[in-house]
């Protein structure tokens, strides 16, 4: 029987898990998988970096068997790639793959949002407004954090959780488990390109974009059940992010 750990969900290693005080039992392999997946998405481990077993053992305090299990899972998710020497490396940054993931996410999320706007009831509207309010507060508090202490990272993580929470709220009434799961998968693959931008905010200066207003417009269109406008705004929202990434990221393909 595999050993199991009790961990708080907010420390479980998946950047998209909601914060909270819930405790769950997970295996060592699951813990390594979550932590490594988090680090790949956040850019803590660079694209293309070799994932040597000894390096991962030291980083995550685990034996080789859970690490290999985690690597095999992440390979099936295309987060890591195998090498000719039977090892692994972090998946490289690919312009073509980023565009493919972003456009696939647009297809899935726009269809889910259409259904959500059609099905959403009062409880859905309340949840959406609440998620937008949480996102607005997190963004405001993140801006107020001092640059010189360690609170910036926590502020970033809270902001990202609220950001995902808002986008999940938009599609939460789609009444399709498959759409929700596929949306989450595509979020993960696009986030791998977006999250490292948080580390180089100065390079984004001068960009003519107000993300807060984009979210506000999305919420307003959703609450008025204007599906066509909501779909257009969501598509533009995702594509603007891709355009920003292309301006500053280095890709392995041309």
N, C-alpha and C positions, 0 to 999 in steps of 0.2 A: 504494500500500500504506500502511495506517495505521501510524504510529509506535507502537512498543511499549515499555513500561517494565517493569523488573523491580522488584517490590515484595515485601516480606515480608508474609505473610498477616495477621499481627497488626496491621499498619498499613494494611491494604487498604481499610478504611472500612466494612465491614459488621459491625455489632455482634454478629452471631450466628456469625461465623467463629471457629473454634477457634484459640486462640493457638498459636504454634509458630514454628519457624525456617525453614519452607518458603518458597521463593521461587518466584514464578510470573510469567510474562510477561503483561502486560495492555496494552490500548490506552489512549491518553489519555482517550478517551470512557468506557471502563470505569472508569478511575480516578476521573473526575469523578462518574460515576454512583454509585460506591460511597461516595465522600466525602459527596456531597449526600444520599444515602439515609440514611447514618449520622446526619447532622446533623438531618434531618427526624424521624427516629425518636427521637433523644435530646432533641429540643426545643431544639437549638442554633439552629435556625431556627423562629421562632414560627408556629403555625397561622395561616393566612390571610395571612402575610407575602408581599409582592410579591417575586418572584424576577427582578429585573432582570438582564439579561445582563452589564452592566458590573459590577454588584455580585458576581455569581458569578465573573466573570473575575478580579477582584481577590482573591476569597476562595480560589479553587482554582488560580490561576496557569495558566489555560488559555485557549485561543482560543475564539471563539464556536461554531465548528462542533461540537466535542466536547460543549460545554454544551447546545446545542440537542438533540443526540442523546440525552444523558442525560435532559433534561427530557421528551422524547417518551416515553422508556421509563418514566419515573416517572409520567407521565400515564396510561399504559396500566395501571399498577399502582394507580392512584387515590391516589398519594402527593402528586401536585400536580394542580392544576386550571387549565384555560385561562381567560383573561379576555376580556372583550369587545374589548379593544385588541390581541388576538392575542398577549398575553404569558402569563405563568404566575404562579401564586401557590401557596404551600404549602396543602395541603388543610386546610380549617377543622376545628375540633373539633365533632363532631356527637354528641349524646347517642344519637340513634337509630342512627347508624352504629356507634358503639362497642358498643351492645348487640347489634346484628346480628352484628358481627365476633366478639364474645365467645361468643355462643350458637352460631355456626357453628363456632368453634374447639372448643367443648365437644363438638359432634356428631362432628367429625372425630377429635379426640384420644381421646375415649372409645371409639369404634369401633376405632381403632388400638391402644389399650391392651388392649382385650378380646382382640384377635388376638395381641398381643405376649405376654400372660400365658398364652395357650394354646400358643404356639409356642416360648416362651423356653426355652433350654437352660442348662447350667451357665455357659457363657461369657457369656450374657446376664445372668444373676444377678450374676456377678462384675463385669461392666461397670456394672450398676446400683448396686451397693454402692460401687464405686470413684467413680462420679459423685456419689453422695450424700456420700461422705467429702470429696471435693474441694469440694463446695458448702459443707459445714460448716466446713471450714478457711478458705475464702475469706470466709465471713461473720464468723468469729471474728477474722481478721486485719483485715477492714474495720473492725470495731468498735474495734480497738486503734490505728488510725491517728490521728495528731494532726490536729486540725482546721485548724491554721494553715499547713500546707505543701501542696504540689501533689500529694502522694501520694494524696489522697482520690479524685481522679478516676481514677487507675490502679486503686485498690482497688475502686471502683465497677464499672469495666469488667471486671476479673477476676471479681468476684462475679456480674455479669450473664452472662458467658460460662459460668461454672459452673452458674448457674441454668438457662440454656438446655440445657446439657449433661445435667443431671439429667432434665429433661422429655423431651429427645430419647431418653435411655436407656430411659425408661419404655415408649416405643412402638417402639423400634428393632427388635424382633423381629416386627413386624406383617406382614412379608413383602409389603409393598405400596409401591412407589415413589411411586404417586400419593398415597396417604395421607400419606407422609412429606413430599412436596412441598407438598401442600395444608395440612398442619399448619404448615409453615414460613411459608407465605404468610399464614395467619391469625395466627400469632405476630407477624409484622411489623406487621400492622394493629392488633393489640391493644397491642403494645409502644409504639406511637406515643402512646398515652394513658397508659401506665403509667410509662414512663421519666422523664418530667418530674417525677414525684412524688419522685424521688431528690433533686431540687434543693431541695425544701421539706420535708425531714424533720421539722422542728419542728412543722409543721402536723399531722403524723400522731401526735403524742404523745397518749397516753391511749387510743389505739385498742386494743381488747381482741382482740389477735391475736398468735399466736406462729407465724410462718411456718416456723420451723425444725421445730416439732412437726408442722405440717401436712405437710411434706416427709417427715419420719420416718414418719408414719402411712401416707402414700402408698406409701413403699418397703416397709413391713411388709406391707401388703395385697397388693402386687404379688408379693413373695417367697413369700407363702403361697398365691398364685394365687386370692385371693378377689376375683374380678372385680367382683361387685356392689358390694362395699365400696369397692374401688379407684375405680370409676366415680363413686360417690356422693361420695367424698372429693375427686376431681379436679374434679367439677362445683362443689362448694362452694368449693374453692380458687380457681377462676377467678372465680366470682361474688362472693366476698368482695373481690377486687381491684377489680372493677367498682364495688361499693358504696363503697369507699374513694375511688376516683377521682371519683365523683359528689359526694362531700362537699366536695371541694376544687377541682375543675376548673371552668373557665368554658367554657360551650358556646355555639355560635352559634345553635343551635336550643333551644327550651324543652321 
